[in-house]
């Protein structure tokens, strides 16, 4: 029979062994089992059983991760030094490759990102780097994804956080932007004045046209009214069949109205010869009546 102390020691050793032999792999992880330092198998989420000290379990996080690329100075194609800050998002796709093909994936990815960031921005001028962030992101992602493929890593995206030009370049750009804004404001103001002048001219033109059309329509209506009046009088005269005597009397009445004016001379048309003859006839008629009355 073993001593109680030995039993306690054996129990403690058994508990420690079972604790090390039974490992739990989380949902977002993969386990790499190594037997005597050699890859044995890959285990998924759940309970994993190993046999220490001959086997060990290496846990690999399969979630998407981020690497912060510290700010660094980069010289552009037009020899301007800018400070660039970026972040890299990646996800492990093959836990075996990321464990055995690269010693320190984080450091290797960081140095690779810095090197390719200098290469990409070195082929672009300052204006392109400031306005083509999406293009830079895509180029860096393609380069890094191709380089890290053998490491079992997928680079999902690369984001340039900021690109800071030197202070003097920033001041010059600010002045240029201010001048450009003032130029656009002056152009817009001039365009507004031009449009206002055009609208005023169009309004004056339309007003003059409407006024002229109104006067023309009024003249036309007056002419139509006079035409209608003359037509009615003409029809009435010809329908009533007036004699020369009546016409002569009306003519004399018209002459009387003309004589009431301020004119000292009256000009008679040539066509009044027949009417004057009627007047002479009327005079003879009145003389005949007076002679009869005297008798």
ROVO-711846 format. One record per residue (C-alpha): residue number from 0; residue in three letters; x, y, z. Coordinates in steps of 0.5 Angstrom, whole numbers, m for minus. Layout:
BEGIN
+-----+------+-------+-------+-------+
!  nr ! rest !     X !     Y !     Z !
+-----+------+-------+-------+-------+
! NUM !  ALA !     X !     Y !     Z !
...
+-----+------+-------+-------+-------+
***
This chain:
BEGIN
+-----+------+-------+-------+-------+
!  nr ! rest !     X !     Y !     Z !
+-----+------+-------+-------+-------+
!   0 !  UNK !     0 !     0 !     0 !
!   1 !  UNK !     3 !     7 !    m2 !
!   2 !  UNK !     4 !    12 !     3 !
!   3 !  UNK !    m2 !    18 !     3 !
!   4 !  UNK !     3 !    23 !     1 !
!   5 !  UNK !     5 !    19 !    m5 !
!   6 !  UNK !    m2 !    19 !    m7 !
!   7 !  UNK !    m3 !    26 !    m6 !
!   8 !  UNK !     3 !    27 !   m11 !
!   9 !  UNK !     1 !    23 !   m16 !
!  10 !  UNK !    m6 !    26 !   m16 !
!  11 !  UNK !    m3 !    33 !   m17 !
!  12 !  UNK !     1 !    30 !   m23 !
!  13 !  UNK !    m5 !    27 !   m26 !
!  14 !  UNK !    m9 !    33 !   m25 !
!  15 !  UNK !    m3 !    38 !   m28 !
!  16 !  UNK !    m2 !    33 !   m34 !
!  17 !  UNK !   m10 !    32 !   m35 !
!  18 !  UNK !   m10 !    40 !   m35 !
!  19 !  UNK !    m5 !    41 !   m40 !
!  20 !  UNK !    m7 !    35 !   m45 !
!  21 !  UNK !   m14 !    38 !   m45 !
!  22 !  UNK !   m14 !    44 !   m49 !
!  23 !  UNK !   m20 !    49 !   m51 !
!  24 !  UNK !   m20 !    52 !   m58 !
!  25 !  UNK !   m24 !    58 !   m59 !
!  26 !  UNK !   m29 !    59 !   m65 !
!  27 !  UNK !   m25 !    64 !   m68 !
!  28 !  UNK !   m18 !    60 !   m67 !
!  29 !  UNK !   m15 !    54 !   m70 !
!  30 !  UNK !   m10 !    50 !   m67 !
!  31 !  UNK !    m3 !    47 !   m69 !
!  32 !  UNK !    m1 !    40 !   m66 !
!  33 !  UNK !     6 !    39 !   m66 !
!  34 !  UNK !     9 !    32 !   m64 !
!  35 !  UNK !    16 !    32 !   m62 !
!  36 !  UNK !    17 !    39 !   m66 !
!  37 !  UNK !    14 !    37 !   m72 !
!  38 !  UNK !     7 !    39 !   m75 !
!  39 !  UNK !     2 !    33 !   m74 !
!  40 !  UNK !    m5 !    36 !   m75 !
!  41 !  UNK !   m10 !    42 !   m75 !
!  42 !  UNK !   m15 !    42 !   m70 !
!  43 !  UNK !   m22 !    47 !   m70 !
!  44 !  UNK !   m26 !    50 !   m65 !
!  45 !  UNK !   m28 !    45 !   m59 !
!  46 !  UNK !   m24 !    41 !   m54 !
!  47 !  UNK !   m17 !    38 !   m57 !
!  48 !  UNK !   m13 !    33 !   m53 !
!  49 !  UNK !    m5 !    32 !   m54 !
!  50 !  UNK !     0 !    28 !   m50 !
!  51 !  UNK !     5 !    33 !   m47 !
!  52 !  UNK !    11 !    33 !   m47 !
!  53 !  UNK !    11 !    30 !   m53 !
!  54 !  UNK !     6 !    34 !   m56 !
!  55 !  UNK !     4 !    42 !   m56 !
!  56 !  UNK !    m2 !    46 !   m59 !
!  57 !  UNK !     0 !    53 !   m62 !
!  58 !  UNK !    m6 !    57 !   m62 !
!  59 !  UNK !    m7 !    62 !   m69 !
!  60 !  UNK !   m12 !    67 !   m69 !
!  61 !  UNK !   m17 !    67 !   m75 !
!  62 !  UNK !   m20 !    74 !   m74 !
!  63 !  UNK !   m19 !    80 !   m78 !
!  64 !  UNK !   m13 !    84 !   m75 !
!  65 !  UNK !   m10 !    91 !   m76 !
!  66 !  UNK !    m3 !    93 !   m77 !
!  67 !  UNK !    m1 !   100 !   m76 !
!  68 !  UNK !     4 !   103 !   m80 !
!  69 !  UNK !     8 !   109 !   m76 !
!  70 !  UNK !     8 !   115 !   m80 !
!  71 !  UNK !    14 !   116 !   m84 !
!  72 !  UNK !    17 !   120 !   m89 !
!  73 !  UNK !    17 !   119 !   m97 !
!  74 !  UNK !    20 !   123 !  m103 !
!  75 !  UNK !    15 !   124 !  m108 !
!  76 !  UNK !    16 !   124 !  m116 !
!  77 !  UNK !    17 !   131 !  m116 !
!  78 !  UNK !    22 !   131 !  m110 !
!  79 !  UNK !    17 !   133 !  m104 !
!  80 !  UNK !    18 !   130 !   m98 !
!  81 !  UNK !    11 !   128 !   m95 !
!  82 !  UNK !     9 !   124 !   m88 !
!  83 !  UNK !     5 !   118 !   m89 !
!  84 !  UNK !     1 !   114 !   m84 !
!  85 !  UNK !    m3 !   108 !   m86 !
!  86 !  UNK !    m6 !   102 !   m83 !
!  87 !  UNK !    m7 !    95 !   m86 !
!  88 !  UNK !   m12 !    90 !   m85 !
!  89 !  UNK !   m11 !    82 !   m86 !
!  90 !  UNK !   m14 !    76 !   m84 !
!  91 !  UNK !   m10 !    69 !   m84 !
!  92 !  UNK !   m13 !    64 !   m89 !
!  93 !  UNK !    m8 !    58 !   m87 !
!  94 !  UNK !    m5 !    57 !   m80 !
!  95 !  UNK !     0 !    52 !   m82 !
!  96 !  UNK !     3 !    57 !   m87 !
!  97 !  UNK !     3 !    63 !   m82 !
!  98 !  UNK !     6 !    59 !   m77 !
!  99 !  UNK !    12 !    55 !   m81 !
! 100 !  UNK !    13 !    60 !   m87 !
! 101 !  UNK !    15 !    67 !   m83 !
! 102 !  UNK !    18 !    68 !   m76 !
! 103 !  UNK !    14 !    74 !   m75 !
! 104 !  UNK !     9 !    76 !   m79 !
! 105 !  UNK !     7 !    82 !   m76 !
! 106 !  UNK !    14 !    85 !   m76 !
! 107 !  UNK !    15 !    82 !   m83 !
! 108 !  UNK !     8 !    85 !   m86 !
! 109 !  UNK !    10 !    92 !   m83 !
! 110 !  UNK !    17 !    93 !   m86 !
! 111 !  UNK !    14 !    90 !   m93 !
! 112 !  UNK !     8 !    96 !   m92 !
! 113 !  UNK !    13 !   101 !   m91 !
! 114 !  UNK !    18 !    99 !   m97 !
! 115 !  UNK !    12 !    98 !  m102 !
! 116 !  UNK !     9 !   105 !   m99 !
! 117 !  UNK !    15 !   109 !  m101 !
! 118 !  UNK !    16 !   105 !  m108 !
! 119 !  UNK !     8 !   107 !  m110 !
! 120 !  UNK !     9 !   114 !  m107 !
! 121 !  UNK !    16 !   115 !  m110 !
! 122 !  UNK !    12 !   114 !  m117 !
! 123 !  UNK !     7 !   119 !  m116 !
! 124 !  UNK !     8 !   127 !  m116 !
! 125 !  UNK !     5 !   131 !  m110 !
! 126 !  UNK !    m2 !   133 !  m113 !
! 127 !  UNK !    m3 !   125 !  m115 !
! 128 !  UNK !    m1 !   123 !  m108 !
! 129 !  UNK !    m6 !   128 !  m105 !
! 130 !  UNK !   m12 !   126 !  m110 !
! 131 !  UNK !   m11 !   119 !  m111 !
! 132 !  UNK !   m12 !   116 !  m104 !
! 133 !  UNK !   m16 !   110 !  m107 !
! 134 !  UNK !   m11 !   109 !  m112 !
! 135 !  UNK !    m5 !   108 !  m107 !
! 136 !  UNK !   m10 !   104 !  m103 !
! 137 !  UNK !   m11 !    99 !  m108 !
! 138 !  UNK !    m4 !    99 !  m111 !
! 139 !  UNK !    m1 !    97 !  m104 !
! 140 !  UNK !    m7 !    92 !  m102 !
! 141 !  UNK !    m5 !    88 !  m109 !
! 142 !  UNK !     3 !    88 !  m108 !
! 143 !  UNK !     2 !    86 !  m100 !
! 144 !  UNK !    m3 !    81 !  m102 !
! 145 !  UNK !     1 !    78 !  m107 !
! 146 !  UNK !     7 !    78 !  m102 !
! 147 !  UNK !     4 !    75 !   m96 !
! 148 !  UNK !     0 !    70 !  m100 !
! 149 !  UNK !     6 !    65 !   m99 !
! 150 !  UNK !     5 !    66 !   m91 !
! 151 !  UNK !    m2 !    64 !   m91 !
! 152 !  UNK !    m5 !    71 !   m90 !
! 153 !  UNK !   m10 !    75 !   m94 !
! 154 !  UNK !    m9 !    83 !   m94 !
! 155 !  UNK !   m17 !    85 !   m94 !
! 156 !  UNK !   m15 !    93 !   m95 !
! 157 !  UNK !   m10 !    98 !   m94 !
! 158 !  UNK !   m12 !   105 !   m92 !
! 159 !  UNK !    m8 !   111 !   m92 !
! 160 !  UNK !   m10 !   115 !   m86 !
! 161 !  UNK !    m6 !   122 !   m87 !
! 162 !  UNK !    m1 !   125 !   m92 !
! 163 !  UNK !     2 !   131 !   m89 !
! 164 !  UNK !     6 !   135 !   m94 !
! 165 !  UNK !    12 !   140 !   m91 !
! 166 !  UNK !     9 !   147 !   m88 !
! 167 !  UNK !    11 !   151 !   m94 !
! 168 !  UNK !     8 !   147 !   m99 !
! 169 !  UNK !     2 !   147 !   m94 !
! 170 !  UNK !     2 !   154 !   m94 !
! 171 !  UNK !     3 !   155 !  m101 !
! 172 !  UNK !    m3 !   150 !  m103 !
! 173 !  UNK !    m8 !   154 !   m98 !
! 174 !  UNK !    m6 !   161 !  m102 !
! 175 !  UNK !    m7 !   157 !  m108 !
! 176 !  UNK !   m14 !   155 !  m106 !
! 177 !  UNK !   m16 !   161 !  m103 !
! 178 !  UNK !   m14 !   165 !  m110 !
! 179 !  UNK !   m18 !   159 !  m113 !
! 180 !  UNK !   m24 !   160 !  m109 !
! 181 !  UNK !   m24 !   168 !  m110 !
! 182 !  UNK !   m23 !   167 !  m117 !
! 183 !  UNK !   m29 !   162 !  m117 !
! 184 !  UNK !   m33 !   167 !  m113 !
! 185 !  UNK !   m31 !   173 !  m118 !
! 186 !  UNK !   m33 !   169 !  m124 !
! 187 !  UNK !   m40 !   167 !  m121 !
! 188 !  UNK !   m41 !   174 !  m119 !
! 189 !  UNK !   m40 !   177 !  m126 !
! 190 !  UNK !   m44 !   171 !  m129 !
! 191 !  UNK !   m50 !   173 !  m124 !
! 192 !  UNK !   m49 !   180 !  m127 !
! 193 !  UNK !   m49 !   178 !  m134 !
! 194 !  UNK !   m55 !   174 !  m133 !
! 195 !  UNK !   m59 !   180 !  m129 !
! 196 !  UNK !   m57 !   184 !  m135 !
! 197 !  UNK !   m59 !   179 !  m140 !
! 198 !  UNK !   m66 !   178 !  m136 !
! 199 !  UNK !   m67 !   186 !  m136 !
! 200 !  UNK !   m66 !   187 !  m143 !
! 201 !  UNK !   m70 !   181 !  m145 !
! 202 !  UNK !   m76 !   184 !  m140 !
! 203 !  UNK !   m75 !   191 !  m143 !
! 204 !  UNK !   m75 !   188 !  m150 !
! 205 !  UNK !   m82 !   184 !  m148 !
! 206 !  UNK !   m85 !   190 !  m145 !
! 207 !  UNK !   m84 !   194 !  m152 !
! 208 !  UNK !   m86 !   188 !  m156 !
! 209 !  UNK !   m92 !   188 !  m152 !
! 210 !  UNK !   m93 !   195 !  m152 !
! 211 !  UNK !   m93 !   196 !  m159 !
! 212 !  UNK !   m97 !   190 !  m160 !
! 213 !  UNK !  m102 !   193 !  m156 !
! 214 !  UNK !  m102 !   200 !  m160 !
! 215 !  UNK !  m103 !   196 !  m166 !
! 216 !  UNK !  m109 !   192 !  m164 !
! 217 !  UNK !  m112 !   199 !  m161 !
! 218 !  UNK !  m111 !   202 !  m168 !
! 219 !  UNK !  m113 !   196 !  m172 !
! 220 !  UNK !  m120 !   196 !  m167 !
! 221 !  UNK !  m121 !   203 !  m168 !
! 222 !  UNK !  m120 !   202 !  m176 !
! 223 !  UNK !  m125 !   197 !  m176 !
! 224 !  UNK !  m130 !   201 !  m172 !
! 225 !  UNK !  m129 !   207 !  m177 !
! 226 !  UNK !  m129 !   202 !  m183 !
! 227 !  UNK !  m136 !   199 !  m180 !
! 228 !  UNK !  m139 !   206 !  m178 !
! 229 !  UNK !  m137 !   208 !  m185 !
! 230 !  UNK !  m140 !   201 !  m188 !
! 231 !  UNK !  m146 !   202 !  m184 !
! 232 !  UNK !  m147 !   210 !  m186 !
! 233 !  UNK !  m146 !   208 !  m194 !
! 234 !  UNK !  m151 !   202 !  m194 !
! 235 !  UNK !  m156 !   207 !  m190 !
! 236 !  UNK !  m155 !   212 !  m195 !
! 237 !  UNK !  m155 !   207 !  m201 !
! 238 !  UNK !  m161 !   204 !  m198 !
! 239 !  UNK !  m165 !   210 !  m197 !
! 240 !  UNK !  m163 !   213 !  m205 !
! 241 !  UNK !  m162 !   220 !  m203 !
! 242 !  UNK !  m163 !   225 !  m208 !
! 243 !  UNK !  m158 !   231 !  m210 !
! 244 !  UNK !  m162 !   236 !  m206 !
! 245 !  UNK !  m161 !   232 !  m200 !
! 246 !  UNK !  m154 !   231 !  m201 !
! 247 !  UNK !  m153 !   238 !  m203 !
! 248 !  UNK !  m157 !   240 !  m196 !
! 249 !  UNK !  m152 !   235 !  m192 !
! 250 !  UNK !  m146 !   238 !  m196 !
! 251 !  UNK !  m148 !   245 !  m194 !
! 252 !  UNK !  m149 !   243 !  m187 !
! 253 !  UNK !  m142 !   240 !  m187 !
! 254 !  UNK !  m139 !   247 !  m190 !
! 255 !  UNK !  m142 !   250 !  m184 !
! 256 !  UNK !  m139 !   246 !  m179 !
! 257 !  UNK !  m132 !   247 !  m183 !
! 258 !  UNK !  m133 !   255 !  m183 !
! 259 !  UNK !  m134 !   255 !  m175 !
! 260 !  UNK !  m127 !   253 !  m175 !
! 261 !  UNK !  m121 !   258 !  m174 !
! 262 !  UNK !  m119 !   257 !  m182 !
! 263 !  UNK !  m120 !   263 !  m186 !
! 264 !  UNK !  m120 !   259 !  m192 !
! 265 !  UNK !  m124 !   253 !  m195 !
! 266 !  UNK !  m121 !   249 !  m200 !
! 267 !  UNK !  m127 !   245 !  m204 !
! 268 !  UNK !  m125 !   239 !  m208 !
! 269 !  UNK !  m126 !   238 !  m215 !
! 270 !  UNK !  m131 !   233 !  m214 !
! 271 !  UNK !  m136 !   238 !  m211 !
! 272 !  UNK !  m138 !   241 !  m218 !
! 273 !  UNK !  m144 !   236 !  m218 !
! 274 !  UNK !  m146 !   238 !  m211 !
! 275 !  UNK !  m146 !   246 !  m213 !
! 276 !  UNK !  m150 !   245 !  m219 !
! 277 !  UNK !  m155 !   242 !  m214 !
! 278 !  UNK !  m154 !   248 !  m210 !
! 279 !  UNK !  m156 !   252 !  m216 !
! 280 !  UNK !  m162 !   248 !  m217 !
! 281 !  UNK !  m164 !   249 !  m210 !
! 282 !  UNK !  m163 !   256 !  m210 !
! 283 !  UNK !  m168 !   257 !  m217 !
! 284 !  UNK !  m173 !   253 !  m214 !
! 285 !  UNK !  m173 !   257 !  m208 !
! 286 !  UNK !  m174 !   263 !  m212 !
! 287 !  UNK !  m179 !   260 !  m216 !
! 288 !  UNK !  m183 !   259 !  m210 !
! 289 !  UNK !  m182 !   266 !  m208 !
! 290 !  UNK !  m185 !   269 !  m215 !
! 291 !  UNK !  m191 !   265 !  m214 !
! 292 !  UNK !  m192 !   268 !  m207 !
! 293 !  UNK !  m192 !   275 !  m209 !
! 294 !  UNK !  m197 !   274 !  m215 !
+-----+------+-------+-------+-------+
***
